[in-house]
């Protein structure tokens, strides 16, 4: 709902020594103004500078930030929504006799912290990040929601960020300056590449704390940062909750009917909370079960509250009909009397949006769906200020091909005798193959794997290689290895990948056991992969590339019912079979809503929200030169290693020889390098892409319905 930036610094810090440091700060803070639709509001104290841009949904008249406590000793900047904040303020009033001055959740958080300290976290249900500072510059507390829906970054002075590369319950460090912002571009700190963080992100080894940029970290989900001034330094602690997404369950007291009822009840409650707003909300509607379930419950809510207003849905359509879900979305909207709004965009439109989407995501990654989401949010913003989305369902309920792949691995080795996983693999592959033609067809039913978000062939090689190298079963290993080899060369890639073992294992096992036997046991594969994915890919890549960052790029708030506190508690009760049942993904969601919306709507196969790779023959030639110059300039790796990649991309003969999966992996490596060149221009060199308002308005007028 907002964007903010701030800095707390000691007088002998590097930041304080800059003559025009205030001007630099507010100039950087201006880079997050797109997150709000109101003018800048700021606060200045002796050692603190704060800036806030508001996108208001509640208590629109009086919820002004930065907000001071009544005693003027504390100040807060906040982004997000606390959906149960009225319960919190009732508790504070009953126990402390406090009288609130506003109706806002911002005041609820601030007074909640002053009354309950760090325990405030257990009373909050919502999507949020906030920073509370003591106005004398002596203390700071920052928190982020359990799944990392709302972003929060810190820029540190002279802190080696490699201390954050492995998962720990807490991290201790000290710094003379704490820069913070909703986005990296809002930090008043010079942006420079950090090689190891860069390599990890471009290859798809996402980290929830370290970033590709020097001295810049992301506060991980479900954590807090506390800083206290001691002499010239701030002594800081980041504390994480060490709990898995799901415990390893072999049995459950809940039968299926009870579980389906509880699931439906929980999702409705999540939707009900996220309808809390003084302005109209819409919904993103695709052809998948996630958005259909959310839409269905929004309709129920409006009927229950006797709100006589048609629900507005927003859908995007593409030139390439294989990627489009407009027909499916329209069919559902018409059945349930939803007002459909469908925008058609061309590949040329997507290419225009791509550089803007990359700039806002701040991620080095190979995916292009951010360009589609950028247009979708801009389109929705013409009609509403906020939307409910299906984000998080795939991660919590097993919706990606990699989840089915992990489930298959568990099944494939379950009946094979052996003392350990390597014995099982040896027996299974002696005279036979792990290749399962049925699995391959189920994982990627299309000729183009990119259509369903798949880059794995489904032969089991990913698991075997990752187990040998890291001791954990990683279903996307082949894509990671391909991208690493494309930019580092085979030998250097193998060496570098082997060095990532400790970090990868630590995030896999965070909340679980960390011994070799537990991590390699096929029985645990699905739960381990989900745990790793939700703690790394979800907050770092997915919620940046197609979540909050794309909505807020166009001053639209996205609300995520599947990522509620209550939904997380429910998911923790689920067995593997309630997520993946044979080849059926998101089984509990599909079966729960099959009776409500019909089999056809509930059981429709997943189609990845995405768009095709955004390059052609001419762009390949042009980008080879651009990439070459950028690599030489940054020296992040040697350009000679990419010669094979460039040769492959230029050669129709080599492309025709490649399998669809290998072609997808190599193309994704090239797309990631294009992304890198855009980020180096826009974020590192601070040259944001130019917006063409007339062109954008022309595209938005391509509305189908």
N, C-alpha and C positions, 0 to 999 in steps of 0.2 A: 504493500500500500504506500510505501514511501522510499526515499533514498536519503542517506545521511553520510556525513563525513566528520571526522574529528581528529584532534591530536592533543596529547598530553605530554609535556616535555619538561625536563629539568633545565635550569638556566645555563648550565655549561654543556648542553647537548649541541650536536652539530646543527640541528634544526634552529635552535635559538640564536646561533652565531650568524645565521644568514640575515643580512640587513632588512630584506623585504619579505621575511618568512610569512607574515600574515597575508600579504598579497598572493604569495605562492600557494598558500593553503586554500584560500577562497577561490582562486583560479582552478585548482584541482577539483575542489568540491563541486564546481560548476559542471563537471563532467558526469555527474549523476542526476542532473536536473530532469532528465527524461523520466525518472522514477516517480515524479509527482506532477501535478498540474497547477500548483500554486507557487507563488514567488518564494525565493530564498528567505528563510528565517535563520538568524544566527545568534550565537551567544559567545561572549569573550570574557575570560577570566585571566588571572595572572599567568597561569601555566596551561591553560586549556582554551582551545578554539573549537567551536562546534558549528555545523551547518546542516540544515534540514530542508528537504523538499517534500511536501505532503500531497498524498492522494487520499482524500478523506472518504470514509464509508460510515463512520459512527461519530456522533456528537460533532457534526461538521462545523458548528459555530465556535466551539470553545476548546476543542482538542488541539491546542497549539504547541508545537515543539520548536526548539528544545524546551522541555518543561521542568521548572524548578519545584522542589519540595516546598512545603509551607514554611519550613524553617530556613529556606534558602541555602542549605548546606549541601544539597545534592541536586544533580541535574541529569535528565535522561534524554536519549535519542533512541527511537524505536521504529522498527519496520515490521509490519505484519498485522495479524489479528489474533486476539485472545478470545476465543468464542465462549468460554465459561467465566469471563471476568466478573460478571454480576454475582456469581456465587462467591468469588474471592472477596469482592468488596463487602458483601453481606457478612462474611466471616470477620473481616477486619473491623467493621462497624460494631458487630456484636462483642468482639473481644477487646477492642481498644477504644471504642466510642468515637472513632474518627468520622468526621463529616466530609464527604467528598465534594470538591468544588466543581467537577465536571462529570459527565456521563461516560468518559472515555476509558478504554482499556489501558491507555498510557499511564494515567494516574493510578489505576489499579495495580499495575506492575511496580511502579515507583514506591507506593505505600506498602505494597506487599513485601518488597525487598527490605524496606526500613523496619518492618515488623518481624519478618521471618528469615531475613538474611538469605543465605544460599539455598535454604530449604524452599524458597519461593518456587523453584522449578517443579516440584511435585504438585503444585496447585494450578499449573498452567496447561491448558489444552488449546493448541492453536499452531499457527505457522509464524515464526517470529525470530528476529534477532534484535538485541538491544544492548546498549552500553550505558551504564550509570557511573557518573564520576562525582567525586567529592569536589566541591567548587574551589577548595584551596589547593587542588592538584595533588593530593596525597594518596588517593585510592581510586581504583577503577574495578568495576565488575562487568563482565560481558557474558551473555548466554545466547545459545542458538537452539532451535527446536529439534526434537528427537530425530528427524530424518534429514534435516538440512534444507528445507524448502526455501527459507530466506537466507541469503548469503551474508557473510561477514568476513572481511579480510583485515589483517594487521600488517603494517610495515614496521620493521624493527631496526634499531640502530646497532650495527656490529654484532649480529647474532648469526652464527653458522646454522643455517636451516637444515643441515643434514642430521641434526639431533632429532628431528621429527620424522625420519624416514621409516622407523619401525613403530609398531603399535605398542603403546604403554598406557597404563592407567593415568599417569601424570608426567608432566614435563616441567622442569624448573629452569629458568634462565633469567638474566637481567639485562636491562637496556636503559638507555637514557631518554629514549623517545618511543612513544606508542602512537603510531598513526593508525587510524581505523576508518573503514568505509564499507558501504554496501557493495561496492565494486572496486576492483583493482584500480581502474582509471581514476577513481576519486581519491586515492591516496596521494598525499603531497610528498612523494618520495620518487626518486629517479627509477625508471623501469629499465632493468637489465636482465638478459637471459641468464639462467642458472643451468648449467649443462646437464647435470644428472636429472634434475627435475624436468627439464625439457625432454630428454630422451624417454623418461618414464611416461610422460603424458602423450607424446606423439606415437609411442608404440602401443598405448592402451593399458599401461600399468598405472592406473589412476591412484593418487594418494589423497587422503582426506585432510591433510594438514599442509604438507609442503606443496609449493607451486612451481611452475617453470621459471619463476622470476626471483632474482636475488633479494634476500632480506624481506620477502613477502610470504606470509602464511595465510591459510584459511582456518578459521576456528571450526573444528569438526562438529558434526551433529552431536546432540545429546551431551554437550560439554559446557564448561564455563572457564573463563579466564579471570583470575584475580591478580591485581597488581597493587603493591604498596610501596610508597617511596621510602627509601633508606639512603640518606645522604644524597649523592648525586645520581643514584640509580633507582629504577623501578624493579623491584624483585617480583618476578611473575611466576604464576603457576597455571598450567592448563590441566584441568581434571576431566577425564572421560569416564563414562559409565561402561564398565566391562561386563556387558551382557550380550548374548547372541540374539539374533532375530528370532530363531526358534531353537529350543532344546532338542536333542536327539530323542524322538519318541518312538517307542516300539509298540505301545498300546495306548488306549485312551478310554476314559470312563464315559465320554460323550458318544452317543450313537449318532449316525449320520443325520437323522431327522432333527434331532436336537441342535446339532451343529449348524444345519442349514437355517433353522429358525433364528438362532443367535446371530448368524452372519447377516441375515436380512435386517434384523432389528438394529444391529450395530451400524450397518451402512446407512440406514435411514437416519439414525441419530447423528451420524457424521455430516450428512447432507443438511439436516435441520440446523445444526450449529453453524454451518457455513452459509446459510441463507441469512444470517444476522447482518443486516445492512439497512441503511436509510436510503440507498439508491438501488435501482434495478440491476439484477444480475442475470446473465445468460449462461449458456452451456456450450462447450465444444462438443460437436456430435460427429462421430466417424461411423464406420460400418462395423465396429467391434463391440464386444460385450461390455467393456469398461465404461465407455461413455453412454451406452444405452442404459446400463443399470443406474448410473448417476442421473440421467435424464428422467428415467421412470420415477425415481425417488423424489426428484425436484417437483415433478407433477403432483405426486402424492402430497408433498408438503404444501404446495399452493392450494390444493383442494381442501386439505385439512384446515388451513388458516383462512379459508374462504377468500383468497386473493383472486379476484376476477381479472386476471391479466395473462394473456398467452405467453408461454415461455418462448424466448428467442433462442434458436440454435445457430451455430456457425460452423461451416464446413468449407474445406478447400478442395478444388478440383484441378487436375493437371492436363496438359496436352497429351501426355502419355497416359492413356486410360488405364493401363495396368496398375498405375500407382494411385488412381483416383478411387475414392469411396463415396462420391457424391450420390450415386444412384441408391446405394444401400442406406445412406443417411437420410435421404429424402423419403424413402419408403417408410422408415421408422417414424420420422417426423410427421408424416401425413396420417399414419395410423393413430398417433397419440395427440393430434391437434396441436403440435408444436409449430411455431412460426419459423420456417427454415430460411436461412440466409446462406447462399452458396456463392463463393467467389472462384472464378477460373483464372489460373495463372499459367503463363507459358514458361518454357525453359529460359527464355530471355529475361522474363520477369524475375525468375528465381536467381539468375546470375546477378542481376542488379541487387537483390536483397541479400545475397550471400555475404558480400563484404561487410554489410551493416550487421548482419547476424553474427558473424565471426567477431567483429569488434565488440559487440555486446556480450558475447559468451566468454571472451578472453581465454578460450581453450584452444590448444593445438590438437585437433582431432580430425578424423577422416569423413565425418558424417555431413550430409548436406540438408538433412531435414530441418535444420535451424532456419534455413531460408524460407521454407514453407510455413513454419510456425511464425516467423516474423511477419509475413503477409497476413496470416490468419488473425494474429493479435491486432494488427493495424486495422483490419477489416472489422473485427468485433468492436474495436474502440469507437467506431462511428455510431454505434447503437447503445452500448453499455460501458460502464466503467470497470466491471468485473465479471468473471466467468468461473463456473465450476468445471473441473477437468477430470479426466480419468487417470492422471499421472499417479504412478505408484502401484497400480494394480499388477502390472507385469512383474515388478520387482518382488512384491510381497506374496503374490499368488502363483508365480512360476509361469509367466507368459511368453518368455523369449525362447527361441530354438535352443539356446545353450542350456536352459533348464531341462528341456526334454532330453537333450544329449546327456546331461549329468544323470538323469533318472535311468536312461538306457544303460549307462555304464554300470550303475548299481545292479540293475537287473541282469546284465550280461555276465557278471562275475559272481552273482549270488549263489549259483548252484555248482560252481567250480571248486573242487577241493584244493586245499593248499594252506600252508602255514601263514603266508602273507600275500599281499597283492601281487608281488613279483612272481611268486610261485604260480599263482592263478593265471597270470598273463602268459607265462611260459607254457603252461599246459593248454591254455585256450588257443594259442597261436601255433603250436606244434602240429603241422599238417593241416591247419585250418586257418581261417582268417576272421578277424573281428568285424570285417566289413559286413554290413547288414543292409541289403538293398531296400528292404522295407523301411528301415530307419531313415535312410538317405532320402527316400521319396517323401516321407512324412516331415522331415526337417526342412527340406527345400523342395516343395512341390512345383515350383516354377523353374523355368529355364534360367531366370535371372535370380540368384540367391538374394540379391540386394532387396528384392520386393518383400521378402519376409524377414529382413534383418539378419540374415544368416551369412556367415563367412566360413563355416566349418563343413567339412565333407561328411562327417559322421562315421569315420572308420575306426575310431578309438585311438588313432595315432596321437591326437592331442593329449590324451590322458597319459599314454605311455611315456611320451617325451617329457611332459611336465613333471611326472612322478620321478623320472630319472634325474632331472635337473634340479627340481625344487622340493620334491617329496610331497607335493600336493597335486590333486587332479584338477587341471585348469582346462576347461572346454574350449577356450579361444586361443590356445597356445600357438596353433599354426599361423593365425593372423598376426599375432605379436611377433613371432619369429620372422615372418615374411617382411613386415615393416622394418624391423630392426636390421635385417640383412640388407634391405634396399638402401638404407642410409649409412650403415656402418661397415658393410661388407660381411661376408659369412664368418670369417675368423673372429673379427672384433665383436660381431653381434653375439656369437656363442659365448665369448669371454664375458661380455657385459651382462648378458642375460643370467649367467651363472652367479654373478655378483649380486643379483637382486633376490636371491633365495631367502635371506633372513627377513627382509621387509615383507615379501609376499606371504611367507608362512605366518608372520606375526599378525597380519590383518585377516588371513583365513581363520586363524585359531582364536581371534580376540573374543573372549567370553567362553571359549571351549578349552579342552585340553590341548597341549601343544606338542605332545610326543609323536614320534614318527608313526607308530602303529595306528593311533587314532586318526591322524591326518590322511593317511594313505588308505584307510579301510573303505572299500567301495560302498559299504552300508551308509557311510556318512557323507558321500559325495554331494548329494543334492543340498543338504542342509549347510554344508561348508561353503559351497559355491554361492548359495543365496546370502549367507552371512557376509562373505567377502564382497559380493556385488552390491549389497545394500549399504555397506560402509565405505565403499570406494566409488564405484561407477555411478550410483544413484546421486549422491550429493555433488560430486565433482563434475561429472560429464552430463548426465541426463537432465538434471534439474537446471543446469546452466544452458544446455544446448536447445532443449525443447520445453523447459519449464519456466520458472520465474523470470529468468533473464530476457527471454523473448517476449513475454507479456509486458514486462516493465519497460522494455525498449520502446514501447508505444503507449506507456502510461496506462496499462490495463493490468488489473490484479487477477491472478489465477489462484483459485482455491482448490485444495486437493483432499476430497473426502476419504480417499483410500489411505492417506497418510496421517490419520488421526491417532491420538493416544489410545482410544478404545479399540480401534482396528488393530493396532500393534499388539495389544493384549490378546485379542482373539487369535491373531496369526500365530502367536507363541504356543497356542494349544493344538495347532494343526499337525497331523502326520503327513509324511511325504505323499501318501496316496490321495490326500485331499487337495493337493496341488496338481500333481501329474498322475493321471489314471490311464495307464497304457500310453496312447499317443494324444490323449486329451489334456490340454493345458488348462490352467485356471479352473480346475474341475469343480471346486466348491462354488465358485462364482457362477459358472455356467449352469450347474444343476439347481442352484438356488433360484435363479431367475428364469429357468426354462418354463416353470409353471406360471410365472408372472407375465412374461412378455412373449412366450411361445418358443418352441424348439428352434425354429428357423432363425429367429433373431438371437437367441442365446448361444446356439452352437455354431454360428458362423465362424469359420477359421480366421485366425489372426492374420491381419495384413499390416505389416509395419507402417507406422506413420513416417513417411519419408519422401524423398525425391531422388531422382537419378543423379549419378555423378555429373558435376557441372563443368565439363570440359569437352572440347572437340579437337579435331586435328590441328586447327589453327592455334587454339589456345595451348595445346601441348607444346608446339614449337615456341610460342611466345613465352610460356612459363618456364621452359627449360633455361632460357637466358636469365630470367628474373630469379629463379631458384639458385642458379649457379652464382650469380652476383651476391645474393643474400648469404649463401653458405660461406663464400669467401670473406664477406664482411664480418659475419658473426663468429666464424671459426668454431661452430658447435660440432661439426664433423667435417670430414674431408670430401670434397666434391667428387673426387675420383671414384668413390664408392657408389655414387648414384648413376654412373655411366650405364650400367646394366638396366637400371630402371628406366632411364630415358630411351634407351634402345628398344626396350620392350614396348613402351607406350607409343613409339613412332611406327612400330612394325605391325602391319595387319597380319603378316604370316605368323609371327610369334603369338599374337593374340588368339588366332584361330587354333593354334596347337594347344593352348592352355585350357585346362578344365574350367568350368564356370566359377568354381570356388577360388582357384588360383588367380583367375582374371580379376575377381572381386577383390581379393587381398592385395594384389599389386596395384590395382586402380585406387584402392583406398590409401595406399602408401603415397601415391602421387597426389591425391586430393589433400592429404594431410600436409604435404609440402607446400601446396598452394595456400592452405590455411596459414601456415607458418609465415609465408611472405606477406600476407595481408596483415597479420598481427604485428610483424616487425615494423611495417609502415604505420599502422594506425595506433597501436598501443605503445610500443617501444619508442617510436619516434614522435608520438603524439600528433599524428595527422589523421584525425577522424575522417571517415569517408564522407564525401559531400552528398547531401540529400537533394533530390530533385523533386520538389513539391508538386509541380505540374504533372510530371511523369507518374508519381505515386497516385495522385488523384485519378489519373486516367486509368491506371490498373484497377483501382478500387471500383471504378464504374463498370468493370467487366463482370459485374454480378449476374449470375445466371437466374437466380430467383431470390 
